[in-house]
Amino acid sequence: MFVASYAHVMSNPMDGKLVYVDADKEAADLYIMNHAFKKDIVITQDTGLTSILVNRGVTVLSPRGKKFREEDMEQILHFRFLSAKERRSGTYSKGPKPFTDDDRQHFIKVFKESLSNLAGF
C-alpha cells in the first residue's frame, strides 16, 4: 500500500493499493498511524512517525534499509530536535547523500529479512 497526499498523485502508478489523503501537513502520517498494526512493515524517513509506530510493534524501515528499534528512538528524536533547532537559527546541513545501488541492495536485504521474521522463518 502506498499512502500519499493528493498533492503528490503518481503519474506512473505502481502495482499495489494507492491511498490518497488530503494535502494537510500530517494527513499521510495520520492515515498510516491509524492503519498500521503489529506485523505490518512501514517504510518512511519520518522519525516522528517512526517513534509512534515502533512503540506499537510495527516494523519500520528507512528507504536505505535502516531498521528502527524502540530503544534507539530517544536518541534519534533528540538529534531531530537539535537539527530543527539549527535550521531555525539559519544553519543548514548538506542533506542526505545520494541514493546508491548499495543502498537499494541493503534495503532489499533488510526488507526480505523483516518479511521472513514476521512470517516466522
ABEGO torsion letter per residue (X at the ends): XBBBBAAABBABBBBEBBBBBBABAAAAAAAAAAABBBGBBBBBABAAAAAAAAAAGBBBBBAAGBBBBAAAAAAAAAAAAAAAAAAAAGBBBAEBBBBBAAAAAAAAAAAAAAAAAAAGX
